[in-house]
Amino acid sequence: MKILITGGAGFIGSAVVRKAIADGHEVVNLDKLTYSANLENVAGVAASRAYAFEEADVADPRRVTDIFARHQPDAVMHLAAESHNDRAIEGPMEFVVSNVVGTAVLLEAARAYWNGLPAERKAGFRFHHVSTDEVFGALGEDGAFSEATPYDPNSPYSASKAGADHLVRAWGRTYGLPVVITNCANNYGPYQFPEKLIPTVISRAMEGKSIPIYGDGRQVRDWLHVDDHAEALLLVLTRGRLQETYCIGGTPNRRNLEIVQLLCAALDKYAPANTAHADKITFVADRPGHDFRYAIDASKLKAELGWQAKTSLEDGLDETVRWYVENKDWVQRIRDRGFHSERLGLVKA
Ligand code: NAD
């Protein structure tokens, strides 16, 4: 299958690109190369004849239409998005433009292209939108998000993703475009941009700096290894039922503080310091609108497609810490590009 993957130079997109090519698919990677993109993440497949790259903005109708016409994909996996909650609070409009308008532009280009396909190719085409469980809002102490959970986004990021989800569903219902949506839990793993919780903790700890945790660290998350997510995505793309939504996640839930403690234990192993890393944990003011708990009920995905996460959190975090310790240069090159995060004090531009 030839898959047009948007956002394929980002954290999750690049894992999907690598896996799609390993599985024998052809990939066209459409990415605007924003601050969080990194073509190093796909360097291992860039020379493959099954891989093509297009630097483009999903919100640019002319470019997107032209890319459909030239590459003639069999499917779309839409991951391109502004993805960082803190940045959305500081500047929400970019999120609305890339995540909402960008999705609408991509849907319109896909619809025109799909309408023009010969019958046999038209029947096989699919548009897979990759979204987050944050669209469902926050949970209390009990329960889990499922495909039946009503939307209740609390932040500009999750609202922009919810808007995109609604557009995709509407294009399926109104125009019959063959769509499928996935809503996934928090991801972690190699190549995650250093502003997110897990790489921030690892990078700061390796430099002997304090390790910041929002609020009291009691927030509960469902963490999924990015390779488990990529596997689920390709399964849904190829075997999922059209016009359906699938929730992805379902790993045992952990408090942010427990995650950081597990990371500190792995850091003590791979990056020994003078003091135990856990002694460097500090609590910082909570983010406004910070949801207390997310958890996923992925039983539909398991029942229909037989998927469940393969990586235990302990093994996944251990492997992730080792990757960051062994790939310090990857983070350093991002810093050299001038990545700046005042709040995290990670680097000075
Ligand atoms: P990321 O920030 O690492 O990557 C996003 C990629 O999209 C970057 O390469 C960026 O250049 C590209 N992009 C952004 N705006 C674009 C535009 N207008 N046109 C073309 N390309 C553009 O993000 P990520 O963590 O890999 O997330 C990927 C997708 O998965 C997003 O849609 C996100 O909402 C979703 N998601 C993420 C998580 C998570 O835990 N990270 C969980 C569930 C769902």
Boltz pocket constraint, residues with backbone or C-beta under 6 A from the ligand:
constraints:
  - pocket:
      binder: B
      contacts: [[A, 6], [A, 7], [A, 8], [A, 9], [A, 10], [A, 11], [A, 12], [A, 13], [A, 30], [A, 31], [A, 32], [A, 33], [A, 34], [A, 35], [A, 36], [A, 37], [A, 38], [A, 56], [A, 57], [A, 58], [A, 59], [A, 78], [A, 79], [A, 80], [A, 81], [A, 82], [A, 83], [A, 84], [A, 97], [A, 98], [A, 102], [A, 130], [A, 131], [A, 132], [A, 133], [A, 161], [A, 183], [A, 184], [A, 185], [A, 186], [A, 187], [A, 188], [A, 191], [A, 193]]
      max_distance: 6.0
